[in-house]
Amino acid sequence: MACLVVYTMSFCSSWNSIPWIYPTEVFPNKLRGRASTICTIVNFCASFVVTFTFLPIQKYITHAGLFWTYCGVTIFATIGAYFVLPETKNKTIEEIQETL
């Protein structure tokens, strides 16, 4: 139970907030609405896929195997985000737009 609580707290404070915060920092004003919409749709679709596939996958592998799989996907996504997404800390919107 403690692992589930830690997972939920860390997911909600990290990956879950990216589709809501990142588009407002990166995209110019004229594209923010569309970008936020696309990010929201992708976020909800990913949540649906995880929810929909949890029980069928759990029948073939154990609970531990399923969560290790989710852990691997998260690690892969973290590495990808590190190399693909631009850093926005302490930068103005103009500086961010120049890096894109």
N, CA, C and O of each residue as an XYZ file, in Angstrom:
400
protein
N       0.819     -1.178      0.000
C       0.000      0.000      0.000
C       0.872      1.255      0.000
O       0.549      2.248     -0.652
N       1.960      1.199      0.725
C       2.852      2.359      0.787
C       3.439      2.660     -0.595
O       3.561      3.825     -0.973
N       3.804      1.624     -1.349
C       4.346      1.818     -2.698
C       3.318      2.464     -3.618
O       3.663      3.314     -4.439
N       2.064      2.066     -3.484
C       1.001      2.646     -4.306
C       0.805      4.119     -3.973
O       0.611      4.938     -4.870
N       0.855      4.458     -2.692
C       0.716      5.860     -2.281
C       1.895      6.685     -2.794
O       1.703      7.793     -3.296
N       3.106      6.157     -2.672
C       4.287      6.878     -3.162
C       4.217      7.054     -4.678
O       4.530      8.127     -5.194
N       3.810      6.011     -5.387
C       3.666      6.104     -6.845
C       2.658      7.183     -7.217
O       2.932      8.022     -8.075
N       1.500      7.164     -6.579
C       0.460      8.136     -6.896
C       0.921      9.556     -6.597
O       0.687     10.463     -7.397
N       1.564      9.758     -5.471
C       2.050     11.099     -5.121
C       3.115     11.574     -6.102
O       3.096     12.732     -6.520
N       4.040     10.700     -6.474
C       5.086     11.137     -7.396
C       4.558     11.333     -8.804
O       5.018     12.236     -9.503
N       3.614     10.524     -9.243
C       3.035     10.714    -10.573
C       2.252     12.019    -10.639
O       2.374     12.773    -11.604
N       1.461     12.279     -9.627
C       0.636     13.493     -9.639
C       1.469     14.761     -9.522
O       1.037     15.824     -9.967
N       2.654     14.667     -8.932
C       3.495     15.851     -8.804
C       4.522     15.975     -9.928
O       5.321     16.911     -9.932
N       4.509     15.047    -10.876
C       5.504     15.129    -11.952
C       4.857     14.938    -13.312
O       4.441     15.920    -13.927
N       4.758     13.706    -13.803
C       4.288     13.444    -15.162
C       2.851     13.887    -15.399
O       2.508     14.302    -16.506
N       2.026     13.807    -14.397
C       0.625     14.174    -14.579
C       0.453     15.671    -14.846
O      -0.515     16.070    -15.493
N       1.363     16.491    -14.365
C       1.218     17.941    -14.528
C       1.800     18.457    -15.842
O       1.522     19.596    -16.218
N       2.583     17.674    -16.539
C       3.228     18.147    -17.773
C       2.221     18.591    -18.833
O       2.406     19.667    -19.401
N       1.165     17.827    -19.134
C       0.242     18.290    -20.180
C      -0.511     19.563    -19.816
O      -1.063     20.218    -20.700
N      -0.546     19.925    -18.552
C      -1.278     21.118    -18.134
C      -0.364     22.341    -18.057
O      -0.825     23.458    -18.293
N       0.896     22.163    -17.739
C       1.800     23.293    -17.523
C       2.690     23.567    -18.729
O       2.866     24.724    -19.110
N       3.240     22.550    -19.321
C       4.258     22.722    -20.361
C       3.776     23.497    -21.592
O       4.517     24.351    -22.078
N       2.577     23.244    -22.118
C       2.156     23.999    -23.315
C       2.088     25.514    -23.083
O       2.345     26.293    -24.001
N       1.744     25.929    -21.864
C       1.674     27.368    -21.593
C       3.049     28.007    -21.528
O       3.169     29.219    -21.707
N       4.085     27.228    -21.277
C       5.437     27.765    -21.214
C       6.143     27.753    -22.564
O       6.967     28.626    -22.838
N       5.836     26.793    -23.397
C       6.625     26.578    -24.603
C       5.996     27.195    -25.849
O       6.705     27.795    -26.657
N       4.704     27.063    -26.018
C       4.071     27.476    -27.266
C       3.728     28.959    -27.269
O       3.396     29.522    -26.226
N       3.807     29.598    -28.442
C       3.423     31.009    -28.523
C       1.924     31.179    -28.283
O       1.159     30.218    -28.362
N       1.520     32.406    -27.992
C       0.129     32.676    -27.623
C      -0.866     32.171    -28.649
O      -1.916     31.643    -28.282
N      -0.553     32.324    -29.931
C      -1.517     31.929    -30.961
C      -1.699     30.414    -31.060
O      -2.702     29.958    -31.608
N      -0.759     29.628    -30.548
C      -0.856     28.164    -30.615
C      -1.187     27.509    -29.284
O      -1.398     26.297    -29.236
N      -1.239     28.271    -28.215
C      -1.416     27.675    -26.883
C      -2.726     26.915    -26.744
O      -2.759     25.845    -26.138
N      -3.791     27.449    -27.292
C      -5.081     26.774    -27.179
C      -5.073     25.412    -27.839
O      -5.508     24.422    -27.250
N      -4.577     25.367    -29.061
C      -4.523     24.085    -29.785
C      -3.540     23.121    -29.117
O      -3.832     21.935    -28.969
N      -2.385     23.632    -28.719
C      -1.386     22.770    -28.083
C      -1.913     22.206    -26.768
O      -1.714     21.026    -26.478
N      -2.575     23.026    -25.981
C      -3.142     22.542    -24.718
C      -4.214     21.492    -24.976
O      -4.311     20.507    -24.243
N      -5.020     21.700    -26.016
C      -6.046     20.727    -26.359
C      -5.431     19.389    -26.758
O      -5.881     18.336    -26.305
N      -4.414     19.429    -27.596
C      -3.751     18.195    -28.031
C      -3.095     17.489    -26.845
O      -3.206     16.271    -26.713
N      -2.421     18.239    -25.993
C      -1.788     17.635    -24.817
C      -2.824     17.011    -23.887
O      -2.586     15.944    -23.322
N      -3.968     17.668    -23.726
C      -5.021     17.124    -22.877
C      -5.584     15.830    -23.459
O      -5.803     14.859    -22.734
N      -5.814     15.822    -24.763
C      -6.336     14.614    -25.413
C      -5.355     13.460    -25.281
O      -5.757     12.339    -24.969
N      -4.079     13.720    -25.513
C      -3.063     12.671    -25.385
C      -2.992     12.173    -23.945
O      -2.866     10.971    -23.711
N      -3.073     13.088    -22.980
C      -3.037     12.701    -21.573
C      -4.222     11.799    -21.222
O      -4.042     10.766    -20.577
N      -5.427     12.181    -21.642
C      -6.597     11.372    -21.342
C      -6.551     10.034    -22.076
O      -6.959      9.017    -21.517
N      -6.067     10.015    -23.305
C      -5.944      8.746    -24.040
C      -4.947      7.810    -23.367
O      -5.195      6.609    -23.266
N      -3.816      8.355    -22.903
C      -2.831      7.531    -22.206
C      -3.405      6.989    -20.900
O      -3.177      5.829    -20.557
N      -4.135      7.808    -20.184
C      -4.774      7.346    -18.949
C      -5.790      6.241    -19.247
O      -5.888      5.264    -18.505
N      -6.536      6.401    -20.326
C      -7.505      5.379    -20.714
C      -6.802      4.065    -21.049
O      -7.251      2.995    -20.637
N      -5.706      4.146    -21.794
C      -4.978      2.929    -22.178
C      -4.454      2.209    -20.941
O      -4.563      0.987    -20.845
N      -3.888      2.952    -19.998
C      -3.378      2.328    -18.774
C      -4.521      1.690    -17.995
O      -4.399      0.556    -17.531
N      -5.620      2.403    -17.851
C      -6.761      1.875    -17.096
C      -7.384      0.671    -17.795
O      -7.713     -0.323    -17.148
N      -7.544      0.757    -19.094
C      -8.208     -0.297    -19.861
C      -7.367     -1.570    -19.943
O      -7.913     -2.673    -19.960
N      -6.058     -1.424    -19.995
C      -5.192     -2.593    -20.174
C      -4.669     -3.172    -18.867
O      -4.026     -4.221    -18.881
N      -4.923     -2.523    -17.750
C      -4.355     -2.988    -16.479
C      -4.765     -4.425    -16.158
O      -3.901     -5.279    -15.960
N      -6.043     -4.699    -16.104
C      -6.499     -6.049    -15.729
C      -6.139     -7.119    -16.755
O      -5.686     -8.193    -16.358
N      -6.319     -6.878    -18.063
C      -5.903     -7.924    -19.015
C      -4.407     -8.242    -18.959
O      -4.017     -9.406    -19.049
N      -3.585     -7.228    -18.814
C      -2.142     -7.480    -18.745
C      -1.789     -8.168    -17.431
O      -0.913     -9.033    -17.397
N      -2.458     -7.793    -16.367
C      -2.177     -8.364    -15.059
C      -2.472     -9.857    -15.032
O      -1.884    -10.582    -14.231
N      -3.373    -10.332    -15.892
C      -3.652    -11.773    -15.966
C      -2.454    -12.549    -16.508
O      -2.263    -13.714    -16.160
N      -1.643    -11.909    -17.361
C      -0.524    -12.602    -18.000
C       0.787    -12.449    -17.236
O       1.647    -13.329    -17.277
N       0.928    -11.345    -16.552
C       2.123    -11.156    -15.713
C       1.647    -10.769    -14.317
O       0.489    -10.390    -14.142
N       2.507    -10.860    -13.345
C       2.118    -10.568    -11.964
C       1.922     -9.071    -11.757
O       2.230     -8.258    -12.630
N       1.401     -8.727    -10.582
C       1.283     -7.305    -10.234
C       2.652     -6.635    -10.274
O       2.809     -5.531    -10.795
N       3.631     -7.326     -9.715
C       4.982     -6.764     -9.687
C       5.513     -6.565    -11.098
O       6.113     -5.532    -11.395
N       5.299     -7.538    -11.966
C       5.756     -7.404    -13.341
C       5.091     -6.249    -14.066
O       5.728     -5.544    -14.850
N       3.813     -6.062    -13.801
C       3.086     -4.968    -14.434
C       3.612     -3.620    -13.966
O       3.809     -2.718    -14.780
N       3.838     -3.472    -12.682
C       4.350     -2.199    -12.187
C       5.803     -1.977    -12.596
O       6.216     -0.834    -12.791
N       6.584     -3.047    -12.729
C       7.941     -2.889    -13.254
C       7.889     -2.441    -14.721
O       8.730     -1.662    -15.168
N       6.907     -2.934    -15.451
C       6.728     -2.484    -16.835
C       6.395     -1.002    -16.871
O       6.974     -0.248    -17.653
N       5.458     -0.585    -16.021
C       5.126      0.845    -15.936
C       6.348      1.665    -15.521
O       6.555      2.774    -16.012
N       7.145      1.116    -14.623
C       8.374      1.796    -14.191
C       9.335      1.962    -15.361
O       9.933      3.024    -15.530
N       9.484      0.920    -16.165
C      10.371      1.000    -17.332
C       9.904      2.032    -18.338
O      10.711      2.772    -18.902
N       8.592      2.080    -18.564
C       8.052      3.078    -19.489
C       8.314      4.486    -18.954
O       8.666      5.387    -19.716
N       8.146      4.673    -17.659
C       8.381      5.981    -17.048
C       9.852      6.382    -17.146
O      10.158      7.541    -17.424
N      10.750      5.447    -16.922
C      12.179      5.747    -17.046
C      12.520      6.113    -18.491
O      13.258      7.068    -18.734
N      11.983      5.357    -19.443
C      12.198      5.651    -20.856
C      11.661      7.047    -21.204
O      12.319      7.804    -21.917
N      10.477      7.381    -20.706
C       9.891      8.700    -20.969
C      10.705      9.815    -20.321
O      10.839     10.895    -20.895
N      11.244      9.566    -19.143
C      12.068     10.568    -18.471
C      13.335     10.843    -19.272
O      13.725     11.997    -19.447
N      13.969      9.797    -19.751
C      15.181      9.977    -20.561
C      14.838     10.717    -21.853
O      15.565     11.623    -22.259
N      13.745     10.341    -22.493
C      13.323     11.029    -23.707
C      13.006     12.485    -23.467
O      13.390     13.343    -24.260
N      12.306     12.778    -22.375
C      11.968     14.173    -22.061
C      13.218     14.987    -21.781
O      13.289     16.160    -22.147
N      14.199     14.382    -21.143
C      15.439     15.098    -20.835
C      16.143     15.554    -22.116
O      16.691     16.655    -22.165
N      16.128     14.724    -23.132
C      16.839     15.054    -24.365
C      15.995     15.810    -25.381
O      16.555     16.459    -26.264
N      14.669     15.753    -25.291
C      13.815     16.353    -26.309
C      13.227     17.698    -25.877
O      13.212     18.648    -26.660
N      12.746     17.782    -24.645
C      12.062     18.994    -24.200
C      13.064     20.065    -23.793
O      14.026     19.772    -23.083
N      12.849     21.317    -24.239
C      13.788     22.383    -23.867
C      13.598     22.800    -22.410
O      12.496     22.721    -21.867
N      14.678     23.241    -21.795
C      14.638     23.740    -20.423
C      14.008     25.127    -20.414
O      14.380     25.977    -21.224
N      13.057     25.370    -19.508
C      12.368     26.656    -19.464
C      12.621     27.425    -18.169
O      12.100     28.525    -17.982
N      13.406     26.854    -17.294
C      13.645     27.492    -15.998
C      14.425     28.791    -16.183
O      15.446     28.822    -16.869
N      13.930     29.867    -15.560
C      14.560     31.191    -15.574
C      14.733     31.760    -16.977
O      15.679     32.509    -17.222
N      13.839     31.417    -17.902
C      13.894     31.961    -19.257
C      12.598     32.693    -19.559
O      11.529     32.316    -19.078
N      12.706     33.740    -20.357
C      11.514     34.447    -20.792
C      10.891     33.688    -21.961
O      11.516     32.801    -22.542
N       9.654     34.046    -22.296
C       8.972     33.375    -23.407
C       9.710     33.623    -24.717
O       9.712     32.766    -25.601
N      10.335     34.786    -24.847
C      11.101     35.092    -26.055
C      12.328     34.186    -26.182
O      12.642     33.695    -27.267
N      13.013     33.972    -25.060
C      14.188     33.083    -25.078
C      13.787     31.640    -25.383
O      14.511     30.922    -26.072
N      12.657     31.228    -24.878
C      12.175     29.868    -25.144
C      11.830     29.723    -26.614
O      12.140     28.700    -27.224
N      11.187     30.743    -27.197
C      10.809     30.695    -28.606
C      12.032     30.646    -29.502
O      11.984     30.029    -30.566
N      13.116     31.271    -29.107
C      14.354     31.231    -29.905
C      14.951     29.825    -29.943
O      15.549     29.439    -30.947
N      14.798     29.054    -28.866
C      15.383     27.719    -28.826
C      14.570     26.709    -29.631
O      15.071     25.641    -29.983
N      13.316     27.048    -29.922
C      12.468     26.136    -30.700
C      12.737     26.380    -32.143
O      12.140     25.730    -33.001
